[in-house]
Amino acid sequence: MANGLRIAGAVRHGQQIGRTIGFPTANVGADPAVLPEDGIYASFSRVDGGPLVRSVSYVGRRPTVDGQDRELEVFILDFNGDLYDRHLETILVARVRGDRKFASLSELKDQIQKDCAVARSLLAEAWSSPEVCAA
Ligand SMILES: Cc1cc2nc3c(=O)[nH]c(=O)nc-3n(C[C@H](O)[C@H](O)[C@H](O)COP(=O)(O)O)c2cc1C
């Protein structure tokens, strides 16, 4: 289980497809060996040692866009800005669903919207959990 798993690394540029569907993600340069099972996770993240902010994380090979490497991608909720080259620490707190290949980017976008809603409610519950309080 990924509960409380922490992953940190520098943010790298992805393929920039995320911003075309309204969900720009930070691709974290993490050792694939430390990544949990592929899927979507509710998470908290911290940029350059700052405060914890809410996020949704994806671990996988991005089958919908024929991606190659297993990666951690983090979408920070309620945030607008450039994270390139910043240091990101992400704490995965609850699993939302497994990875899937979608028939189109618009189907993926609809699903990500739902994932964000699920993550918001999971994060509201997790906010006072011991893993998050200790972070
Ligand atoms: C919450 C969330 C859920 C995602 N779910 C999937 C998925 O089920 N299948 C998939 O192929 N990619 C999924 N992705 C990854 C997207 O394919 C990826 O963010 C997009 O292609 C942009 O990648 P880029 O930043 O490298 O351009 C998800 C991303 C996020 C943020």
The ligand as an SDF file (V2000), in Angstrom:
LIG
                    3D

 31 33  0  0  0  0  0  0  0  0999 V2000
   -4.8860   12.3920  -12.2750 C   0  0  0  0  0  0  0  0  0  0  0  0
   -4.2130   11.8110  -13.4970 C   0  0  0  0  0  0  0  0  0  0  0  0
   -4.6490   10.5890  -13.9910 C   0  0  0  0  0  0  0  0  0  0  0  0
   -4.0580   10.0400  -15.1290 C   0  0  0  0  0  0  0  0  0  0  0  0
   -4.5210    8.8490  -15.6060 N   0  0  0  0  0  0  0  0  0  0  0  0
   -3.9880    8.3130  -16.7320 C   0  0  0  0  0  0  0  0  0  0  0  0
   -4.4800    7.0720  -17.2540 C   0  0  0  0  0  0  0  0  0  0  0  0
   -5.3550    6.3990  -16.6850 O   0  0  0  0  0  0  0  0  0  0  0  0
   -3.9190    6.6150  -18.4130 N   0  0  0  0  0  0  0  0  0  0  0  0
   -2.9270    7.3000  -19.0690 C   0  0  0  0  0  0  0  0  0  0  0  0
   -2.4830    6.8450  -20.1160 O   0  0  0  0  0  0  0  0  0  0  0  0
   -2.4150    8.4670  -18.5680 N   0  0  0  0  0  0  0  0  0  0  0  0
   -2.9260    8.9840  -17.4270 C   0  0  0  0  0  0  0  0  0  0  0  0
   -2.4280   10.1510  -16.9220 N   0  0  0  0  0  0  0  0  0  0  0  0
   -1.2090   10.7460  -17.5160 C   0  0  0  0  0  0  0  0  0  0  0  0
   -1.4930   11.5900  -18.7330 C   0  0  0  0  0  0  0  0  0  0  0  0
   -1.4810   10.7510  -19.8730 O   0  0  0  0  0  0  0  0  0  0  0  0
   -0.3720   12.6250  -18.8460 C   0  0  0  0  0  0  0  0  0  0  0  0
   -0.4170   13.4830  -17.7220 O   0  0  0  0  0  0  0  0  0  0  0  0
   -0.5090   13.4450  -20.0920 C   0  0  0  0  0  0  0  0  0  0  0  0
   -0.3220   12.6220  -21.2110 O   0  0  0  0  0  0  0  0  0  0  0  0
    0.5110   14.5780  -20.1070 C   0  0  0  0  0  0  0  0  0  0  0  0
    1.8140   14.0930  -20.0570 O   0  0  0  0  0  0  0  0  0  0  0  0
    3.0310   15.1130  -20.2550 P   0  0  0  0  0  0  0  0  0  0  0  0
    3.0720   15.9900  -19.0320 O   0  0  0  0  0  0  0  0  0  0  0  0
    4.2610   14.2350  -20.3690 O   0  0  0  0  0  0  0  0  0  0  0  0
    2.7360   15.8770  -21.4820 O   0  0  0  0  0  0  0  0  0  0  0  0
   -2.9970   10.7290  -15.7850 C   0  0  0  0  0  0  0  0  0  0  0  0
   -2.5500   11.9510  -15.2650 C   0  0  0  0  0  0  0  0  0  0  0  0
   -3.1510   12.5040  -14.1440 C   0  0  0  0  0  0  0  0  0  0  0  0
   -2.6710   13.8140  -13.6190 C   0  0  0  0  0  0  0  0  0  0  0  0
  1  2  1  0
  2  3  1  0
  2 30  2  0
  3  4  2  0
  4  5  1  0
  4 28  1  0
  5  6  2  0
  6  7  1  0
  6 13  1  0
  7  8  2  0
  7  9  1  0
  9 10  1  0
 10 11  2  0
 10 12  1  0
 12 13  2  0
 13 14  1  0
 14 15  1  0
 14 28  1  0
 15 16  1  0
 16 17  1  0
 16 18  1  0
 18 19  1  0
 18 20  1  0
 20 21  1  0
 20 22  1  0
 22 23  1  0
 23 24  1  0
 24 25  2  0
 24 26  1  0
 24 27  1  0
 28 29  2  0
 29 30  1  0
 30 31  1  0
M  END
$$$$
